[in-house]
Amino acid sequence: VSETVSGGTTTVTGGDSYKFEKTSTKFHLGDAITTVVSSDLDEDDMPVLLNDGKYVDDDNDEFDFEQKISMAGSSLTMFEDNDYMDDVPSLGIRIASGSEVLNYTLEFNDEPLIADMPTTDLTLMGKEYYVLSAAYNTFTLLDSAADTILAEGETATLNVGGKSYTISINFVSSSEAKLTVNGENTNSLAEGETYKLDDGSYIGLKDILYTAKDTGVSKVEFSLGSGKLVLTSGSEVELNEDNVEGLTTTITNSTTSMSSIKLHWTADDDLFVTEDSTITMPGFGNVQLAYGGLDFPMEETIKITNDGDDSIVLEDFPLKDGAADINLLFSNG
């Protein structure tokens, strides 16, 4: 997804895009983004990325949700910054380290119970994530996840991200289980825990359906995903067990129900949005800010030259009645 200011051309590949410009309000040099477009971006502006929808919990209850992006007041300016380009004035948006870039919010109109959210699909920025576990202030999600229930002695084959995985139960007790995935043995996992496979994907244990050996066959419910995302309120987003610098989470809820999830994008270093430089939301990678340049439909050139030996003149200075030479500085010898 690409977002661009007015002037020039920015190529958008896939997804959708929004141009910060209104019919009556163009984006001029010196303007802030929020001066041109003061409202939040929503489904009307970016119908793929910020689509409204329905969330279905584990009890099959439906909850309407909305998505929006709030931009910070970054301004289009001329700047000179050696971290971008040595001793060269540049046009674009300079966002200083520690400054806010934007906020993304997923908000429920009716609040689902947190206890009913695990094992469901949750939409964030137009993409579905599998909720492996949910607590008061922490959610663990899997990207491109598949899930199944596997009994002892059985083998399951799952396809995730275009790759095939053959899975069997290695060991199961009332509190933990071990699985074998494409010949790789996991650690002992309790319910809600995950294991990172050699190829970078994750397997998460959802439930242990234990039955004593003399009475029946135990089963294990698990999910397999291409990436693991941990959202903890007040902390940096964790992606595949690494913190995503510059991206933090705020989870708003009551004791038992979920109200909203907000992602705050703050510049971890000086960022530059110019004709030669775009910036991309860390971790998720599906929001990009781009600048296509300004339109300069007419150029005026006013020369300051010498007029003989004792005067400096503005040549062809534009006046209401026509251009004129204006002597502005004289010497008395």
N, C-alpha and C positions, 0 to 999 in steps of 0.2 A: 504494500500500500504506500502511496506517495502523496505528500501534501506539499503544495507549492504556492508561492506568492505570485502576484500578477507581473506580466511582462515576460518576454522570452517564451521558451517551450521546455517543459519537463516531460520526459517520456515515462508513462506508467505501465508497468507490466504486471498483469494479474490483479485480483482484488478490485478495490475501487479507490477513488481519490477525491480530495476536496481542495478547491482553490480558494485561498483567503482573499476574496474580492466580492463586493456587492455592486449591483448596477449603479447605485448612487454613490458608492464609496470605494474608490480604487485604493490600492496599496502604494503609498508614496514613500519616498526616502524620508526617514525620520519617524514614520508611523510604527506603532506597536501592533502586534497581531490582534490584541484585544481591543484596540481602537477601531480597527477595520471590521472585525467580527467579534462582538462582545458576548454572544450567547455560546452555550456549550454545543459541541457537535454531537449529533445523535443519528438515529436510523434514517431520517430524512436527508442527511448530508452524506452518510457513508452506509448504505444499506447492507453491505456484505460484512464489513468489520463490526458495525454497531447495531446489528439487527435486534429488534425486540423479539421475545420468544416466550416459550413455556418450559419451565423446569419441572421434571417429574421425579418425585422422591421415591424411596424404597417401598412406600405403601401405595404407590401409583396415584398419589394426590398431585394435582397440577398447581403451579405457582407462576404467575406472570412476572417477567423481569424486563428491565430496560438497561441499555448500555450507553455510556456517554464519555466524551473526552473533553476536559477543561484545559484550555491552553494557558500558559503563562504569558506575561506581557513583554515578551522579547521584541526588540525593535530592529527594523531595517535601517542600517547606518553605513557610513563609510568609516572604516577603521584601519589601523595599522598595528599589526601584532606579529612579533617575530616568531611566536609559536605557530603561526599559520604561514607567513611568508615574510622574509627579511626585507625591511625597508621598502615595502610596496603597499600603497593604499589599496584597500579592497572594499567592494560593496557586498553586503550580505548581513546575516544575523550572527552576532557573536554572543555566545552564552557562557558566562564566566563559571568557573568551577564552583560547585556548591549551589548554583542557581537552579530554580525549578524550570523544567522543560514543559511537562504536562502531567495531568492526572487522568487515569482511566478508572471508571466506576461501573461495577455491576450491581444493580439495585433491584431487590425484590419488592413487588407491590404488596404481596402477602408473604409472610415470613415462614419458610419451611422449618421444621424441627431439625436441629443439628443431628440428633440421633438417627434420623431417617435419611441422611444424605450419603453415607458410605454405600458403595456398590452402584452408584448412579452416575449419569453423565452430566457434567457441568460445563456450560459455555462461557469462555473468556475470549473477548475480542474475536468473535466469529469462529472460534475453534473449540471442539469438544475435548474435555479432559475427563478421565475416569477418576471418581472420588474413591481413593483407597481407604482413607480414614479421615474423620472429622472430629474435632474437639472444640472447646470454647473459643480458643484463639489460634488454633493451628489446623490447617488442612493439608493433606498429602494427596497429590494428584498424579496420575500417570497419563502420559501422552500416547495416543494411538493404541489404547489398551484393548485386550481381549481377555475374557474371563471364562472359567468353566469349573465344574466339580469333577474331581477325579477320585475313583475308588482304588483301594489297594489291589494291585495285580493288573490294573488297566494302564493303557498308554493313550495320551491325547496328543493331537497335532494341531497347533494354532499358527495362524499367519498374522504377523504384525509388521507393518511397514514394508511389505513385500518380501519378508523373509519367513521361512517355515521353521517352527520349533517343535521338537518331539519331547514330551514331558512325561515322567513317571514318578511315583512316590518311592522315595528311598527309605524313609522311616516316618512313623507317625505315633504320637502318644496323645494323651489328653490335653497337653499344653503346648506342644511344639511338633514341627514336622520338618523333614528334609526332602528336597525334590532333586531330580536329575533332569537337566535341560540340555539336549543335544550332547549328552555324554558328560556334562559338567555338573558336579554335585554342589548344591547350595549348603550354606551353614544351617544350623538348626534355627528355625524361624517360629516365633510366636505370632499370634493373630495381630495383624496390623503392621508387621515388620516387612522389610523389603531386602532383597539381595541383588547386587549389581553383577550381571553376567559379564563374561570376558568381552563380548561385542558391544558393551555399553548399555544394553537394555536392562530392564528391571523386572523382577518377578516379586509380587507381593502376596502375602498370605492373608486371606480375608476371613476364613472360618475353618475350624477343625471340627469335623463331625465324627467324633471318636466313639467307637464301639468296642467293648472288651472282646478280645480275640475268640473267646469261647461262645460268644453270642451273635457275632455278625462281622461285617466288614466295615472298617473305618473309611471315611472319605475326607478329602481336603478341597476347599474352595479357594482358588487363587486367581490372580490377574497377572497379565504379562504386558508390559508397555515399553515403548522405545525411549522414554525419558521420564524422570521423576522430578516433580515440582513440589516444593514445600512452601506454603504461605503461612507465616507466623506474624500476627499483628504486632507492629512496632519494630519489626526486624527486616533485614534485607531478604529478598526472595532467594531461595536456595534451589538451584537447578543442577541436577545430577550430582548432588552433595557438595557443590561449590557455591559460595555466596555470589550473587549478581550485584556487583558494585554499582551504585546509583539507582537501584530499584528497591523500594521498600513497600510494605503492605500495611494497610489498616483494615481490620475486620470489625464491623459494627454489628452487634447482636445483643440479645437479651441473654439471660442465663441459659435458655434452652433453644432459642430460635435464631435464625440467620436473617440479618437485614441487608447488609451490603459488603462487598469486597472492593477496596480501592488500592490501585497501584500508583505509587508516586515515582515519577522519573525525574531525578535530579542529576545535573551534570557532575560526573565524577572527575572530569578534567575540563579545561577550556574546550568548548565545542564551536565549530564554525559551519554555518550553512551558507554556501556561496555557489556560484555557477560551477565550480570545480569540486565541491565538497558537500556531501549529504551526511546526515546523522540518522542512526537507527536505534530504536528502543532496545536496550540490552536485555538479554535473556530470551524474550519472546521474538524479537526480530521482525514483527509484522506491522510496525508503524515506522514510517520514515518521513523526515522533513527534508524538503528539497527546495531549491531556489532557481528559477529559470532566467533570472536577469530582468532588468528594467527596460521599458520601451523609452527611447529618446527620439521622438518624432522630428525634432528640429534642434539644430545646434547653433548657438550664437558665439561668435568669436570677436572679442574686443581686444585690440592690440594697444599696448602701452609702448610708445616709441619716443625717440628724441625728435624735436622739431628745430632743426638748426643747432646752434651751439648753446642756446640759453633757455630752452623750454622742453618740458615733457608733455606729451599730448595723448589723449585717448582718441584713437582713430575710429571713425564711423560708429560713434556711440549712438545707440537707438533711442531716439526721442519721438514724441507723439507726431510731430510734423515731418519726421524723416531723420536719417542719420546725419551726424555732424561731428566734426573734429573739435575736441574740447581741450584747450591748453589748461593744465591743472597745476603746473609747478614752473616757476621762472627763476632765473639767476640774475643777480644784479652785478655780477662780475667779481 
